[in-house]
Amino acid sequence: MKDKLDPIRSLLQRETTLVLATADQRSLPRGTPLFFIADHDLCLYWFSSRSSLHGRNCARHPQVSIAISAHARTWRQIEGVQMQGVVSIVKDRALRAAIARDYTARFQLGELFAFAIRRSALYCFRPAWLRYLNNSRRFGYKFELHLPASPPHRSSR
């Protein structure tokens, strides 16, 4: 039987950019586009500065929302996922090295960005809830799931 999460995993492998929704100290919303890498458990990883506005917002309010969508020109092509969950900074050196290697290769960053990645924090988002939409199945097709909590920074990459 096909896993219900397979179309979401496929979307996360095809797409490269997420929109991270955070709240600032006055609870004002902020959306930030970021490159990301996903693992099999739907955890999303990205590198960013702790001092960036979204980095400071994540430190203050680790409950965030994320949206990822495929490029679409017609309503039948609309496909995407909305997620809510918690973001944290990865401290595990082996996981950080593996993600950095995959991230650099995926986005063809080369050595130019090696220094920037070393100076950046690696963030991990763990979804607790998601809504998947796919109009190619039928107009308005969607499903929602509440996901079980996973151990910190478990990766089945």
C-alpha positions in Angstrom: 0.0 0.0 0.0 1.3 3.4 -0.9 2.1 5.7 2.1 -0.1 8.7 2.3 2.9 10.9 2.9 4.6 9.9 -0.4 3.1 12.7 -2.5 4.4 15.2 0.2 7.8 13.6 0.2 7.9 13.9 -3.6 6.9 17.6 -3.5 9.6 18.2 -0.9 12.3 16.6 -3.1 11.2 18.5 -6.2 10.9 21.9 -4.7 13.7 24.0 -3.3 12.2 26.9 -1.5 9.9 27.2 1.6 8.2 30.2 3.1 8.8 30.4 6.8 6.2 32.3 8.8 7.3 33.7 12.1 6.1 36.3 14.6 8.2 39.1 15.9 8.2 40.5 19.4 5.0 42.4 18.7 3.4 39.3 17.2 3.5 40.8 13.7 3.8 38.1 11.0 6.8 37.7 8.8 7.3 35.5 5.8 10.8 34.5 4.7 11.7 32.4 1.6 14.6 29.9 2.3 16.3 27.0 0.5 15.7 23.8 2.4 16.5 20.1 2.5 13.9 17.5 3.7 14.3 14.1 5.3 12.1 11.1 5.1 10.2 12.1 8.3 9.3 15.5 6.7 11.7 17.4 8.9 13.0 20.4 7.0 16.5 21.9 7.3 18.0 25.2 6.3 21.1 27.3 7.1 20.6 30.9 8.3 22.1 33.5 10.6 20.9 33.5 14.2 20.9 37.3 14.0 18.5 37.5 11.0 15.0 38.7 11.8 13.5 35.2 11.2 16.3 33.7 13.3 15.6 36.0 16.2 11.8 35.3 15.8 12.4 31.6 15.9 14.5 31.9 19.1 11.6 33.9 20.7 8.7 31.9 19.3 9.8 28.4 18.0 6.2 27.6 16.9 6.2 28.5 13.2 4.3 27.7 10.0 5.8 26.8 6.7 4.3 26.7 3.1 5.8 25.0 0.1 4.2 25.0 -3.3 4.9 23.8 -6.8 5.1 26.4 -9.6 1.7 26.6 -11.2 0.2 28.4 -14.2 -3.2 26.8 -14.1 -5.5 25.8 -11.3 -5.0 22.1 -12.1 -1.3 22.5 -11.4 -1.7 23.9 -7.8 0.0 21.5 -5.4 1.4 22.4 -2.0 1.8 21.7 1.7 1.1 23.9 4.7 2.8 22.9 8.0 2.8 23.9 11.6 5.4 22.8 14.1 8.5 23.7 16.0 11.9 24.9 14.9 15.2 24.4 16.7 18.9 24.6 16.0 20.8 21.4 15.2 23.7 20.8 17.5 24.7 17.3 16.3 27.9 17.8 14.3 27.5 14.6 12.2 24.0 15.6 11.1 25.1 19.1 10.5 28.0 17.9 8.3 25.7 15.6 6.3 23.1 18.3 5.7 25.8 20.8 4.8 27.2 18.4 2.2 23.7 17.7 0.7 22.7 21.4 0.9 25.8 22.6 -0.9 25.4 19.9 -3.6 21.6 20.5 -4.1 22.0 24.2 -4.5 25.3 24.1 -6.3 26.9 26.5 -3.8 30.5 25.3 -4.2 33.3 26.6 -2.0 32.1 30.1 -2.3 29.4 29.5 0.4 31.4 27.1 2.6 32.4 29.9 4.9 28.9 31.3 5.1 27.5 27.8 5.9 30.1 27.3 8.6 29.1 30.6 10.3 25.4 29.9 10.0 23.1 27.9 12.3 21.4 24.8 10.9 17.7 25.0 11.7 15.4 22.0 11.8 11.6 22.2 11.5 9.5 19.3 12.8 5.9 19.3 11.6 3.2 18.5 14.0 0.3 19.2 11.6 0.1 19.5 7.8 -2.4 20.1 5.0 -1.6 18.8 1.6 -3.4 20.2 -1.5 -3.3 18.9 -5.1 -5.8 20.1 -7.7 -4.4 17.6 -10.3 -6.4 15.0 -8.4 -9.6 17.1 -8.4 -10.4 20.7 -7.7 -9.9 21.3 -3.9 -8.4 17.9 -3.2 -6.7 18.1 0.2 -6.1 16.1 3.4 -4.8 17.1 6.9 -2.7 15.1 9.3 -1.5 15.4 12.8 1.9 13.9 13.0 3.4 12.1 16.0 6.3 13.8 17.8 9.7 12.6 16.7 12.9 12.5 18.7 15.1 15.6 18.3 17.0 15.7 15.1 16.4 12.1 14.1 17.3 11.8 10.5 16.5 9.1 8.1 18.1 10.8 5.1 
